[in-house]
Amino acid sequence: MNDRVVVVISTSDAEKAKAGLMYAVNSVTQGWMKKVELIFFGPAQSLLLSDIEIKDYVIQFKEAKGKVTACKFIAEQDENVKEIASLGVDVEYVGSMISDLIKEGYTPLIW
């Protein structure tokens, strides 16, 4: 049984992003999955900076699990690397990270 997921939040729709974040938080706090990685990618990175509820989900996930990552390429384009990092989110290039997680057997869940 696969008990590892990588949750990629990439939507610009706040309600869809919140659904994915709720799943990520509950997967960790309720023990649904052994390993959960959370990655913000693309338009969702703007939501991360502007939506209080999304910030709250990130705080909950970090308290329960730890690492949250956002795409450095997108953050550099949008000139908000420091702002994202100030939330305690790691800012890294995520293309190869996502690919490596899939190769390691993580199931990608994309919102």
N, CA, C and O atoms as a Tinker XYZ file with bonds, in Angstrom:
   444  protein
     1  N      0.843000   -1.189000    0.000000    73     2
     2  CA     0.000000    0.000000    0.000000    64     1     3
     3  C      0.880000    1.242000    0.000000    63     2     4     5
     4  O      1.863000    1.315000    0.738000    81     3
     5  N      0.533000    2.198000   -0.813000    73     3     6
     6  CA     1.272000    3.454000   -0.871000    64     5     7
     7  C      0.720000    4.404000    0.184000    63     6     8     9
     8  O     -0.469000    4.720000    0.187000    81     7
     9  N      1.589000    4.852000    1.071000    73     7    10
    10  CA     1.157000    5.745000    2.145000    64     9    11
    11  C      1.934000    7.052000    2.129000    63    10    12    13
    12  O      2.169000    7.673000    3.166000    81    11
    13  N      2.336000    7.463000    0.896000    73    11    14
    14  CA     3.087000    8.706000    0.726000    64    13    15
    15  C      2.435000    9.535000   -0.380000    63    14    16    17
    16  O      2.167000    9.035000   -1.473000    81    15
    17  N      2.187000   10.795000   -0.082000    73    15    18
    18  CA     1.602000   11.691000   -1.082000    64    17    19
    19  C      2.370000   13.001000   -1.142000    63    18    20    21
    20  O      2.914000   13.473000   -0.143000    81    19
    21  N      2.401000   13.567000   -2.318000    73    19    22
    22  CA     2.882000   14.928000   -2.486000    64    21    23
    23  C      1.676000   15.747000   -2.928000    63    22    24    25
    24  O      1.119000   15.527000   -4.003000    81    23
    25  N      1.287000   16.683000   -2.094000    73    23    26
    26  CA     0.153000   17.555000   -2.367000    64    25    27
    27  C      0.706000   18.817000   -3.017000    63    26    28    29
    28  O      1.467000   19.564000   -2.404000    81    27
    29  N      0.313000   19.041000   -4.267000    73    27    30
    30  CA     0.762000   20.211000   -5.014000    64    29    31
    31  C     -0.422000   21.156000   -5.143000    63    30    32    33
    32  O     -1.438000   20.826000   -5.755000    81    31
    33  N     -0.272000   22.328000   -4.560000    73    31    34
    34  CA    -1.310000   23.356000   -4.651000    64    33    35
    35  C     -0.865000   24.314000   -5.745000    63    34    36    37
    36  O      0.117000   25.039000   -5.585000    81    35
    37  N     -1.600000   24.313000   -6.866000    73    35    38
    38  CA    -1.204000   25.152000   -7.998000    64    37    39
    39  C     -2.331000   26.038000   -8.516000    63    38    40    41
    40  O     -2.106000   26.874000   -9.391000    81    39
    41  N     -3.515000   25.869000   -7.997000    73    39    42
    42  CA    -4.670000   26.608000   -8.493000    64    41    43
    43  C     -4.677000   28.062000   -8.031000    63    42    44    45
    44  O     -4.133000   28.402000   -6.980000    81    43
    45  N     -5.298000   28.897000   -8.832000    73    43    46
    46  CA    -5.509000   30.289000   -8.410000    64    45    47
    47  C     -6.856000   30.441000   -7.708000    63    46    48    49
    48  O     -7.183000   31.525000   -7.224000    81    47
    49  N     -7.633000   29.370000   -7.649000    73    47    50
    50  CA    -8.944000   29.371000   -7.004000    64    49    51
    51  C     -8.764000   29.059000   -5.511000    63    50    52    53
    52  O     -8.368000   27.952000   -5.147000    81    51
    53  N     -9.049000   30.018000   -4.675000    73    51    54
    54  CA    -8.816000   29.867000   -3.235000    64    53    55
    55  C     -9.584000   28.689000   -2.638000    63    54    56    57
    56  O     -9.046000   27.968000   -1.798000    81    55
    57  N    -10.821000   28.487000   -3.056000    73    55    58
    58  CA   -11.611000   27.395000   -2.483000    64    57    59
    59  C    -11.019000   26.033000   -2.835000    63    58    60    61
    60  O    -11.003000   25.134000   -1.995000    81    59
    61  N    -10.535000   25.869000   -4.060000    73    59    62
    62  CA    -9.885000   24.613000   -4.446000    64    61    63
    63  C     -8.585000   24.426000   -3.663000    63    62    64    65
    64  O     -8.291000   23.327000   -3.192000    81    63
    65  N     -7.819000   25.491000   -3.529000    73    63    66
    66  CA    -6.568000   25.413000   -2.775000    64    65    67
    67  C     -6.839000   25.002000   -1.333000    63    66    68    69
    68  O     -6.111000   24.182000   -0.775000    81    67
    69  N     -7.873000   25.561000   -0.733000    73    67    70
    70  CA    -8.209000   25.239000    0.658000    64    69    71
    71  C     -8.603000   23.772000    0.807000    63    70    72    73
    72  O     -8.298000   23.150000    1.825000    81    71
    73  N     -9.281000   23.211000   -0.201000    73    71    74
    74  CA    -9.639000   21.792000   -0.153000    64    73    75
    75  C     -8.377000   20.930000   -0.130000    63    74    76    77
    76  O     -8.288000   19.977000    0.645000    81    75
    77  N     -7.419000   21.259000   -0.964000    73    75    78
    78  CA    -6.163000   20.514000   -0.977000    64    77    79
    79  C     -5.391000   20.659000    0.316000    63    78    80    81
    80  O     -4.810000   19.698000    0.818000    81    79
    81  N     -5.389000   21.862000    0.847000    73    79    82
    82  CA    -4.685000   22.107000    2.108000    64    81    83
    83  C     -5.360000   21.394000    3.271000    63    82    84    85
    84  O     -4.685000   20.883000    4.165000    81    83
    85  N     -6.682000   21.360000    3.265000    73    83    86
    86  CA    -7.412000   20.646000    4.307000    64    85    87
    87  C     -7.040000   19.164000    4.262000    63    86    88    89
    88  O     -6.831000   18.538000    5.301000    81    87
    89  N     -6.958000   18.610000    3.048000    73    87    90
    90  CA    -6.554000   17.207000    2.921000    64    89    91
    91  C     -5.138000   17.007000    3.461000    63    90    92    93
    92  O     -4.890000   16.059000    4.206000    81    91
    93  N     -4.211000   17.886000    3.094000    73    91    94
    94  CA    -2.821000   17.743000    3.542000    64    93    95
    95  C     -2.727000   17.790000    5.065000    63    94    96    97
    96  O     -2.058000   16.957000    5.677000    81    95
    97  N     -3.396000   18.759000    5.669000    73    95    98
    98  CA    -3.367000   18.898000    7.129000    64    97    99
    99  C     -3.982000   17.662000    7.791000    63    98   100   101
   100  O     -3.400000   17.102000    8.719000    81    99
   101  N     -5.136000   17.244000    7.325000    73    99   102
   102  CA    -5.794000   16.082000    7.928000    64   101   103
   103  C     -5.025000   14.789000    7.689000    63   102   104   105
   104  O     -5.028000   13.902000    8.543000    81   103
   105  N     -4.370000   14.670000    6.546000    73   103   106
   106  CA    -3.565000   13.471000    6.284000    64   105   107
   107  C     -2.480000   13.303000    7.333000    63   106   108   109
   108  O     -2.148000   12.185000    7.726000    81   107
   109  N     -1.934000   14.421000    7.779000    73   107   110
   110  CA    -0.876000   14.375000    8.785000    64   109   111
   111  C     -1.466000   14.245000   10.187000    63   110   112   113
   112  O     -1.065000   13.367000   10.950000    81   111
   113  N     -2.414000   15.113000   10.528000    73   111   114
   114  CA    -2.920000   15.130000   11.904000    64   113   115
   115  C     -3.775000   13.914000   12.238000    63   114   116   117
   116  O     -3.833000   13.499000   13.396000    81   115
   117  N     -4.439000   13.338000   11.237000    73   115   118
   118  CA    -5.284000   12.167000   11.474000    64   117   119
   119  C     -4.579000   10.850000   11.168000    63   118   120   121
   120  O     -5.137000    9.772000   11.369000    81   119
   121  N     -3.348000   10.953000   10.680000    73   119   122
   122  CA    -2.581000    9.747000   10.396000    64   121   123
   123  C     -3.037000    8.986000    9.169000    63   122   124   125
   124  O     -2.818000    7.779000    9.076000    81   123
   125  N     -3.671000    9.676000    8.219000    73   123   126
   126  CA    -4.142000    8.997000    7.002000    64   125   127
   127  C     -2.990000    8.511000    6.141000    63   126   128   129
   128  O     -3.091000    7.474000    5.487000    81   127
   129  N     -1.906000    9.253000    6.141000    73   127   130
   130  CA    -0.730000    8.916000    5.354000    64   129   131
   131  C      0.505000    9.027000    6.243000    63   130   132   133
   132  O      0.548000    9.835000    7.170000    81   131
   133  N      1.517000    8.194000    5.942000    73   131   134
   134  CA     2.757000    8.248000    6.719000    64   133   135
   135  C      3.592000    9.466000    6.363000    63   134   136   137
   136  O      4.145000   10.127000    7.242000    81   135
   137  N      3.683000    9.763000    5.073000    73   135   138
   138  CA     4.510000   10.872000    4.622000    64   137   139
   139  C      3.699000   11.767000    3.694000    63   138   140   141
   140  O      3.060000   11.301000    2.751000    81   139
   141  N      3.742000   13.054000    3.983000    73   139   142
   142  CA     3.017000   14.040000    3.175000    64   141   143
   143  C      3.957000   15.210000    2.896000    63   142   144   145
   144  O      4.493000   15.822000    3.820000    81   143
   145  N      4.145000   15.505000    1.642000    73   143   146
   146  CA     4.914000   16.674000    1.226000    64   145   147
   147  C      3.916000   17.702000    0.688000    63   146   148   149
   148  O      2.961000   17.341000    0.001000    81   147
   149  N      4.136000   18.974000    0.999000    73   147   150
   150  CA     3.241000   20.046000    0.557000    64   149   151
   151  C      4.043000   21.050000   -0.255000    63   150   152   153
   152  O      5.026000   21.617000    0.222000    81   151
   153  N      3.601000   21.261000   -1.501000    73   151   154
   154  CA     4.308000   22.156000   -2.415000    64   153   155
   155  C      3.327000   23.151000   -3.026000    63   154   156   157
   156  O      2.275000   22.768000   -3.537000    81   155
   157  N      3.684000   24.429000   -2.967000    73   155   158
   158  CA     2.950000   25.476000   -3.671000    64   157   159
   159  C      3.661000   25.734000   -4.989000    63   158   160   161
   160  O      4.888000   25.821000   -5.044000    81   159
   161  N      2.866000   25.854000   -6.054000    73   159   162
   162  CA     3.439000   25.969000   -7.390000    64   161   163
   163  C      2.527000   26.854000   -8.234000    63   162   164   165
   164  O      1.310000   26.674000   -8.231000    81   163
   165  N      3.100000   27.789000   -8.940000    73   163   166
   166  CA     2.324000   28.614000   -9.864000    64   165   167
   167  C      1.430000   29.618000   -9.167000    63   166   168   169
   168  O      1.822000   30.222000   -8.169000    81   167
   169  N      0.211000   29.799000   -9.702000    73   167   170
   170  CA    -0.691000   30.843000   -9.204000    64   169   171
   171  C     -1.025000   30.732000   -7.723000    63   170   172   173
   172  O     -1.369000   31.732000   -7.093000    81   171
   173  N     -0.931000   29.542000   -7.164000    73   171   174
   174  CA    -1.245000   29.360000   -5.740000    64   173   175
   175  C     -0.296000   30.132000   -4.840000    63   174   176   177
   176  O     -0.630000   30.435000   -3.694000    81   175
   177  N      0.876000   30.450000   -5.349000    73   175   178
   178  CA     1.839000   31.170000   -4.529000    64   177   179
   179  C      1.352000   32.579000   -4.204000    63   178   180   181
   180  O      1.672000   33.114000   -3.143000    81   179
   181  N      0.594000   33.176000   -5.093000    73   179   182
   182  CA    -0.003000   34.488000   -4.792000    64   181   183
   183  C     -1.073000   34.350000   -3.720000    63   182   184   185
   184  O     -1.206000   35.215000   -2.854000    81   183
   185  N     -1.843000   33.252000   -3.777000    73   183   186
   186  CA    -2.849000   33.009000   -2.734000    64   185   187
   187  C     -2.193000   32.845000   -1.378000    63   186   188   189
   188  O     -2.714000   33.310000   -0.364000    81   187
   189  N     -1.064000   32.190000   -1.363000    73   187   190
   190  CA    -0.331000   31.973000   -0.119000    64   189   191
   191  C     -0.025000   33.296000    0.573000    63   190   192   193
   192  O     -0.013000   33.377000    1.801000    81   191
   193  N      0.219000   34.311000   -0.211000    73   191   194
   194  CA     0.560000   35.619000    0.347000    64   193   195
   195  C     -0.655000   36.467000    0.683000    63   194   196   197
   196  O     -0.568000   37.372000    1.513000    81   195
   197  N     -1.784000   36.185000    0.048000    73   195   198
   198  CA    -2.925000   37.094000    0.183000    64   197   199
   199  C     -4.108000   36.550000    0.978000    63   198   200   201
   200  O     -4.961000   37.328000    1.405000    81   199
   201  N     -4.182000   35.252000    1.186000    73   199   202
   202  CA    -5.363000   34.653000    1.807000    64   201   203
   203  C     -5.044000   34.169000    3.218000    63   202   204   205
   204  O     -4.192000   33.299000    3.400000    81   203
   205  N     -5.717000   34.725000    4.205000    73   203   206
   206  CA    -5.470000   34.395000    5.616000    64   205   207
   207  C     -5.747000   32.927000    5.912000    63   206   208   209
   208  O     -4.976000   32.288000    6.628000    81   207
   209  N     -6.838000   32.379000    5.372000    73   207   210
   210  CA    -7.167000   30.977000    5.648000    64   209   211
   211  C     -6.095000   30.040000    5.101000    63   210   212   213
   212  O     -5.762000   29.035000    5.728000    81   211
   213  N     -5.563000   30.371000    3.941000    73   211   214
   214  CA    -4.494000   29.549000    3.367000    64   213   215
   215  C     -3.253000   29.632000    4.245000    63   214   216   217
   216  O     -2.598000   28.619000    4.492000    81   215
   217  N     -2.930000   30.816000    4.712000    73   215   218
   218  CA    -1.802000   30.957000    5.644000    64   217   219
   219  C     -2.031000   30.120000    6.899000    63   218   220   221
   220  O     -1.099000   29.499000    7.409000    81   219
   221  N     -3.269000   30.100000    7.400000    73   219   222
   222  CA    -3.586000   29.313000    8.597000    64   221   223
   223  C     -3.380000   27.815000    8.353000    63   222   224   225
   224  O     -2.844000   27.114000    9.211000    81   223
   225  N     -3.808000   27.324000    7.174000    73   223   226
   226  CA    -3.581000   25.917000    6.852000    64   225   227
   227  C     -2.090000   25.605000    6.796000    63   226   228   229
   228  O     -1.660000   24.547000    7.256000    81   227
   229  N     -1.307000   26.511000    6.240000    73   227   230
   230  CA     0.134000   26.303000    6.174000    64   229   231
   231  C      0.725000   26.234000    7.581000    63   230   232   233
   232  O      1.580000   25.390000    7.851000    81   231
   233  N      0.286000   27.099000    8.461000    73   231   234
   234  CA     0.748000   27.071000    9.853000    64   233   235
   235  C      0.388000   25.730000   10.503000    63   234   236   237
   236  O      1.221000   25.121000   11.176000    81   235
   237  N     -0.847000   25.274000   10.301000    73   235   238
   238  CA    -1.274000   23.991000   10.871000    64   237   239
   239  C     -0.420000   22.844000   10.340000    63   238   240   241
   240  O     -0.001000   21.968000   11.097000    81   239
   241  N     -0.166000   22.857000    9.030000    73   239   242
   242  CA     0.641000   21.790000    8.435000    64   241   243
   243  C      2.056000   21.822000    8.998000    63   242   244   245
   244  O      2.609000   20.785000    9.362000    81   243
   245  N      2.632000   23.001000    9.066000    73   243   246
   246  CA     3.995000   23.130000    9.592000    64   245   247
   247  C      4.062000   22.666000   11.046000    63   246   248   249
   248  O      5.031000   22.015000   11.437000    81   247
   249  N      3.069000   22.984000   11.835000    73   247   250
   250  CA     3.057000   22.561000   13.239000    64   249   251
   251  C      2.967000   21.044000   13.361000    63   250   252   253
   252  O      3.545000   20.454000   14.273000    81   251
   253  N      2.241000   20.417000   12.439000    73   251   254
   254  CA     2.042000   18.973000   12.502000    64   253   255
   255  C      3.148000   18.190000   11.799000    63   254   256   257
   256  O      3.505000   17.093000   12.229000    81   255
   257  N      3.681000   18.744000   10.739000    73   255   258
   258  CA     4.573000   17.971000    9.882000    64   257   259
   259  C      5.928000   18.619000    9.667000    63   258   260   261
   260  O      6.963000   17.959000    9.761000    81   259
   261  N      5.919000   19.906000    9.381000    73   259   262
   262  CA     7.190000   20.559000    9.119000    64   261   263
   263  C      7.250000   21.316000    7.822000    63   262   264   265
   264  O      6.744000   22.434000    7.725000    81   263
   265  N      7.856000   20.727000    6.834000    73   263   266
   266  CA     8.285000   21.442000    5.640000    64   265   267
   267  C      7.170000   21.724000    4.633000    63   266   268   269
   268  O      6.396000   20.846000    4.255000    81   267
   269  N      7.126000   22.994000    4.217000    73   267   270
   270  CA     6.271000   23.437000    3.106000    64   269   271
   271  C      7.214000   24.115000    2.119000    63   270   272   273
   272  O      8.098000   24.875000    2.517000    81   271
   273  N      7.024000   23.840000    0.838000    73   271   274
   274  CA     7.913000   24.378000   -0.187000    64   273   275
   275  C      7.114000   25.146000   -1.224000    63   274   276   277
   276  O      5.992000   24.769000   -1.564000    81   275
   277  N      7.700000   26.225000   -1.723000    73   275   278
   278  CA     7.133000   26.983000   -2.840000    64   277   279
   279  C      8.177000   27.035000   -3.947000    63   278   280   281
   280  O      9.376000   26.936000   -3.686000    81   279
   281  N      7.717000   27.191000   -5.174000    73   279   282
   282  CA     8.596000   27.181000   -6.335000    64   281   283
   283  C      9.433000   28.470000   -6.423000    63   282   284   285
   284  O      8.898000   29.577000   -6.489000    81   283
   285  N     10.725000   28.292000   -6.422000    73   283   286
   286  CA    11.634000   29.437000   -6.495000    64   285   287
   287  C     11.547000   30.141000   -7.844000    63   286   288   289
   288  O     11.613000   31.369000   -7.895000    81   287
   289  N     11.403000   29.401000   -8.926000    73   287   290
   290  CA    11.323000   30.012000  -10.253000    64   289   291
   291  C     10.149000   30.979000  -10.328000    63   290   292   293
   292  O     10.298000   32.111000  -10.789000    81   291
   293  N      8.979000   30.530000   -9.874000    73   291   294
   294  CA     7.782000   31.380000   -9.892000    64   293   295
   295  C      7.959000   32.553000   -8.933000    63   294   296   297
   296  O      7.612000   33.686000   -9.267000    81   295
   297  N      8.493000   32.291000   -7.757000    73   295   298
   298  CA     8.686000   33.356000   -6.770000    64   297   299
   299  C      9.650000   34.420000   -7.289000    63   298   300   301
   300  O      9.458000   35.611000   -7.043000    81   299
   301  N     10.679000   33.991000   -8.002000    73   299   302
   302  CA    11.606000   34.959000   -8.588000    64   301   303
   303  C     10.918000   35.788000   -9.668000    63   302   304   305
   304  O     11.111000   37.002000   -9.746000    81   303
   305  N     10.119000   35.129000  -10.495000    73   303   306
   306  CA     9.380000   35.860000  -11.538000    64   305   307
   307  C      8.445000   36.897000  -10.931000    63   306   308   309
   308  O      8.332000   38.017000  -11.428000    81   307
   309  N      7.775000   36.506000   -9.845000    73   307   310
   310  CA     6.810000   37.395000   -9.189000    64   309   311
   311  C      7.466000   38.336000   -8.177000    63   310   312   313
   312  O      6.797000   39.167000   -7.562000    81   311
   313  N      8.764000   38.193000   -8.016000    73   311   314
   314  CA     9.541000   39.026000   -7.102000    64   313   315
   315  C      9.014000   38.989000   -5.661000    63   314   316   317
   316  O      8.896000   40.019000   -4.997000    81   315
   317  N      8.702000   37.771000   -5.198000    73   315   318
   318  CA     8.205000   37.654000   -3.830000    64   317   319
   319  C      8.883000   36.530000   -3.038000    63   318   320   321
   320  O      8.280000   35.944000   -2.139000    81   319
   321  N     10.136000   36.239000   -3.379000    73   319   322
   322  CA    10.883000   35.193000   -2.679000    64   321   323
   323  C     10.957000   35.496000   -1.180000    63   322   324   325
   324  O     10.652000   34.632000   -0.358000    81   323
   325  N     11.356000   36.700000   -0.829000    73   323   326
   326  CA    11.520000   37.055000    0.586000    64   325   327
   327  C     10.186000   37.021000    1.327000    63   326   328   329
   328  O     10.123000   36.584000    2.476000    81   327
   329  N      9.135000   37.475000    0.679000    73   327   330
   330  CA     7.823000   37.496000    1.320000    64   329   331
   331  C      7.333000   36.076000    1.609000    63   330   332   333
   332  O      6.793000   35.807000    2.682000    81   331
   333  N      7.525000   35.175000    0.651000    73   331   334
   334  CA     7.133000   33.777000    0.868000    64   333   335
   335  C      7.998000   33.158000    1.960000    63   334   336   337
   336  O      7.483000   32.485000    2.853000    81   335
   337  N      9.294000   33.377000    1.896000    73   335   338
   338  CA    10.207000   32.814000    2.891000    64   337   339
   339  C      9.891000   33.328000    4.296000    63   338   340   341
   340  O     10.097000   32.619000    5.280000    81   339
   341  N      9.392000   34.562000    4.386000    73   339   342
   342  CA     9.062000   35.127000    5.703000    64   341   343
   343  C      7.919000   34.377000    6.385000    63   342   344   345
   344  O      7.716000   34.521000    7.591000    81   343
   345  N      7.178000   33.584000    5.627000    73   343   346
   346  CA     6.100000   32.763000    6.192000    64   345   347
   347  C      6.623000   31.424000    6.716000    63   346   348   349
   348  O      5.852000   30.602000    7.210000    81   347
   349  N      7.924000   31.214000    6.608000    73   347   350
   350  CA     8.499000   29.937000    7.028000    64   349   351
   351  C      8.403000   28.873000    5.963000    63   350   352   353
   352  O      8.559000   27.687000    6.253000    81   351
   353  N      8.148000   29.281000    4.728000    73   351   354
   354  CA     8.034000   28.361000    3.594000    64   353   355
   355  C      9.386000   28.312000    2.892000    63   354   356   357
   356  O      9.969000   29.352000    2.587000    81   355
   357  N      9.881000   27.109000    2.635000    73   355   358
   358  CA    11.120000   26.962000    1.881000    64   357   359
   359  C     10.852000   27.351000    0.427000    63   358   360   361
   360  O      9.828000   26.971000   -0.140000    81   359
   361  N     11.754000   28.092000   -0.163000    73   359   362
   362  CA    11.614000   28.505000   -1.557000    64   361   363
   363  C     12.722000   27.805000   -2.337000    63   362   364   365
   364  O     13.900000   28.142000   -2.212000    81   363
   365  N     12.321000   26.823000   -3.144000    73   363   366
   366  CA    13.267000   25.982000   -3.872000    64   365   367
   367  C     12.717000   25.697000   -5.268000    63   366   368   369
   368  O     11.520000   25.836000   -5.519000    81   367
   369  N     13.607000   25.299000   -6.166000    73   367   370
   370  CA    13.143000   24.841000   -7.478000    64   369   371
   371  C     12.459000   23.497000   -7.269000    63   370   372   373
   372  O     13.068000   22.572000   -6.731000    81   371
   373  N     11.210000   23.377000   -7.685000    73   371   374
   374  CA    10.424000   22.197000   -7.317000    64   373   375
   375  C     10.207000   21.195000   -8.446000    63   374   376   377
   376  O      9.701000   20.102000   -8.193000    81   375
   377  N     10.568000   21.527000   -9.670000    73   375   378
   378  CA    10.342000   20.593000  -10.775000    64   377   379
   379  C     10.995000   19.248000  -10.534000    63   378   380   381
   380  O     10.332000   18.212000  -10.594000    81   379
   381  N     12.286000   19.257000  -10.261000    73   379   382
   382  CA    12.978000   17.985000  -10.021000    64   381   383
   383  C     12.548000   17.371000   -8.688000    63   382   384   385
   384  O     12.531000   16.148000   -8.544000    81   383
   385  N     12.200000   18.220000   -7.714000    73   383   386
   386  CA    11.744000   17.712000   -6.417000    64   385   387
   387  C     10.469000   16.878000   -6.592000    63   386   388   389
   388  O     10.364000   15.775000   -6.054000    81   387
   389  N      9.522000   17.403000   -7.335000    73   387   390
   390  CA     8.272000   16.668000   -7.576000    64   389   391
   391  C      8.565000   15.374000   -8.326000    63   390   392   393
   392  O      8.038000   14.317000   -7.979000    81   391
   393  N      9.407000   15.460000   -9.356000    73   391   394
   394  CA     9.754000   14.266000  -10.133000    64   393   395
   395  C     10.415000   13.211000   -9.259000    63   394   396   397
   396  O     10.094000   12.027000   -9.363000    81   395
   397  N     11.336000   13.634000   -8.398000    73   395   398
   398  CA    12.011000   12.688000   -7.508000    64   397   399
   399  C     11.033000   12.043000   -6.533000    63   398   400   401
   400  O     11.124000   10.844000   -6.270000    81   399
   401  N     10.104000   12.822000   -5.996000    73   399   402
   402  CA     9.115000   12.256000   -5.077000    64   401   403
   403  C      8.253000   11.207000   -5.771000    63   402   404   405
   404  O      7.948000   10.168000   -5.186000    81   403
   405  N      7.860000   11.473000   -7.010000    73   403   406
   406  CA     7.071000   10.488000   -7.768000    64   405   407
   407  C      7.894000    9.221000   -7.986000    63   406   408   409
   408  O      7.381000    8.114000   -7.825000    81   407
   409  N      9.173000    9.378000   -8.354000    73   407   410
   410  CA    10.047000    8.218000   -8.557000    64   409   411
   411  C     10.205000    7.417000   -7.272000    63   410   412   413
   412  O     10.394000    6.202000   -7.316000    81   411
   413  N     10.128000    8.103000   -6.111000    73   411   414
   414  CA    10.244000    7.435000   -4.811000    64   413   415
   415  C      8.945000    6.769000   -4.380000    63   414   416   417
   416  O      8.891000    6.146000   -3.320000    81   415
   417  N      7.893000    6.894000   -5.196000    73   415   418
   418  CA     6.635000    6.228000   -4.895000    64   417   419
   419  C      5.560000    7.106000   -4.292000    63   418   420   421
   420  O      4.504000    6.607000   -3.904000    81   419
   421  N      5.805000    8.410000   -4.203000    73   419   422
   422  CA     4.778000    9.316000   -3.719000    64   421   423
   423  C      3.694000    9.472000   -4.786000    63   422   424   425
   424  O      3.985000    9.579000   -5.978000    81   423
   425  N      2.451000    9.482000   -4.336000    73   423   426
   426  CA     1.340000    9.738000   -5.233000    64   425   427
   427  C      1.117000   11.237000   -5.303000    63   426   428   429
   428  O      0.940000   11.879000   -4.267000    81   427
   429  N      1.121000   11.815000   -6.507000    73   427   430
   430  CA     0.878000   13.261000   -6.607000    64   429   431
   431  C     -0.625000   13.563000   -6.559000    63   430   432   433
   432  O     -1.423000   12.954000   -7.272000    81   431
   433  N     -0.976000   14.497000   -5.717000    73   431   434
   434  CA    -2.352000   15.002000   -5.644000    64   433   435
   435  C     -2.276000   16.490000   -5.974000    63   434   436   437
   436  O     -1.620000   17.257000   -5.269000    81   435
   437  N     -2.945000   16.887000   -7.038000    73   435   438
   438  CA    -2.805000   18.235000   -7.562000    64   437   439
   439  C     -4.110000   18.993000   -7.368000    63   438   440   441
   440  O     -5.175000   18.555000   -7.805000    81   439
   441  N     -4.006000   20.143000   -6.704000    73   439   442
   442  CA    -5.140000   21.048000   -6.582000    64   441   443
   443  C     -4.796000   22.344000   -7.231000    63   442   444
   444  O     -5.615000   23.263000   -7.247000    81   443
